[in-house]
Every structure is written in C-alpha cells, then in structure tokens.
Amino acid sequence: MMQTFVDTTKWKFKKRALEQILATKIPMLVNECSQEIMRATIQNLSGPQIKPGVTGAREIGKMPVPRRTGMLVHSVKNVSVGYGARMIYADEKVANYAKYVHNGTRKMRPRRFLGDVVRERRQAFENRWRYTLINAINKVGQ
Amino acid sequence: MGIRSTHLPYDIQDCLYALVGQYVSATSPWTNWQAIRGWPESDILSAESKNYIYILDAQQAGTFGHQGGKSRNIWEVVIGFWVTRDKGGADEMAIWVGQMFDKFQNPQEIHTKQFTVTLGTTTYTNTTLTAMGIAIRDIRGPSSEMGENLKEFRREMILTLIA
C-alpha cells in the first residue's frame, strides 16, 4: 500500500530541523561551558610557586592556591560522560589531597577552586543556554 | 528591611548566625550543638566542648529581576556540621541533617522564628528573616563526607535565599 503524506503545517519538517539544530547546539554549549570552568579552575590553582619544603610562606592557605609541584593543576580533568554531559573533577589518583584543599581541614580553610567557579558562573551559563537555544528554535520557526 | 544593601553578604551571614544561635540556645536537639560564624579555625575548635554548626559567608549565585525595580540577588550560604565520633558521630549527623530540612523547608517556621541581631550599630530585637528582608528559597545537601579524620564527620548543606 502506498501512502502519501502532506505536511501542510510543516510540523514534520520543523521537528526534524529542530532536532538537528539542538543536536549541534547542545554539545557546543556544553563544550564551551566546560572549557570555561576548566580555564577558571586552573587559574584558581595557579598561585605563586613555593619551593617544596618551604613552610610559613605568606601565600600558603590563600587563593589562588599556591603551587609546590603542580600536581593539583594536572589533576583537573574534563571528560565526556555521554551526550551533552561532561564531568570536571580533580583526579585523586594524581593528587590525593585535592579534596582537602577544596573542602578544607581542621588546619586549613576551604579553597573551593572548582565549586566557586560553578557557583559564580551558573546564572551566566543558564542565560547563555537560554538565549542560544531560543534563538536557534526561533530560526527553525521562521 | 533590616539588612544593609552595602553590607549584604555579611548581614545575611549575621542574620543566619543569629537565627541558628537562637535554635542552639533554646531548642532541643539543637542545644547539643554550638554555632560558629565563618570557618572554624583549629584554635576555636579545640576550645569548643560541643559539636558545632558553622555558617560560611554568603556568595551571590544569581539575580532576581523585577521590571522597573532594583533586582534582588540570589545568595548561597554553606552551613556545615562537624561532629566527632565520641559526641555522636554519624547518628548525630543524621539528626542534624533532618533538623535542617525540618526547619529550612518549612517557610512558616523559618520566616517567623524570632532572633536578635546587631547589624553595624543597630540592634534588631525579636526580629525575623522576613522582617530583615531575607527569603529562604531552598536547602540542598548534605554533601558527601568531608572530614579528613576517620573519627570526625563533616557535611555541608547549601542554603539558597533571596535578599
């Protein structure tokens, strides 16, 4: 049996176009945001260099986090965890002290090198997503 | 509105500290705990005899716009609980988490609870969060275990509010 389908409202066409545009825009936005988080996190971890063994330096315990070996910076990873999702974290296999720096300890204030970056930029990211996707959807509708 | 627009993060922290202070001074099981404003330094910790709740400074997380008016800010405040094993450990932690949800997810309770706070040179007696211009939006958490010592438990919750 042969079927003829007439899309008078262009609904099918628009739906397909919308799917295509979202399929390209969402990964692009995720990549942009994750790269920005990554960049700011690395900036937070790029404090002044302190030689190993030196104690009592003025920069210790402050932001940006001072470096001794640079392992904490190298531990920050940005990996894909499926479509439209990326995970940014400090790999404990590289720097097992990352959580102590981030969450603080009895002797050290927290320096939320990653958490603060997300908190500061969350609304900006939401706005960027909203405007980009609304624009893309509007273009399909025209 | 009591909180000063020129000192928002500090005033919000002060109000929450005063509010939690009101609970720990009068309400069971909060009377088992001690409130600390800001990050608990190790010298403060060693002086405390109770488990403690710490209230960190407020951080802006967004804005809340009104057409034609001055926009208000969305703030996030980290409230943490630090408990040692000999003072209740994980059980005490579970009670604290439950109490936090019970209080902060109940708008009628939290916005009408009276406390006394001093902001700058002005003291507000028996005031409320609403009277001070703070509206609690939600509470999230608790975080995963953050303590560095196996004999200590520490978790944090994030309070979102509009001020």
Contacts between the chains, C-beta under 8 A, distances in Angstrom:
chain1	res1	chain2	res2	distance
A	99	B	146	7.4
A	100	B	148	5.7
A	103	B	146	4.4
A	103	B	154	7.9
A	104	B	39	6.6
A	104	B	146	7.9
A	105	B	148	4.7
A	106	B	42	4.9
A	106	B	45	6.2
A	106	B	148	7.3
A	106	B	149	7.6
A	107	B	42	5.2
A	109	B	39	4.8
A	110	B	39	7.0
A	116	B	59	7.3
A	119	B	59	6.0
A	119	B	61	5.4
A	119	B	76	6.1
A	120	B	59	7.8
A	120	B	60	8.0
A	120	B	61	8.0
A	122	B	61	6.1
A	122	B	62	6.7
A	123	B	61	6.8
A	123	B	62	3.6
A	123	B	63	6.9
A	123	B	74	7.7
A	126	B	62	7.9
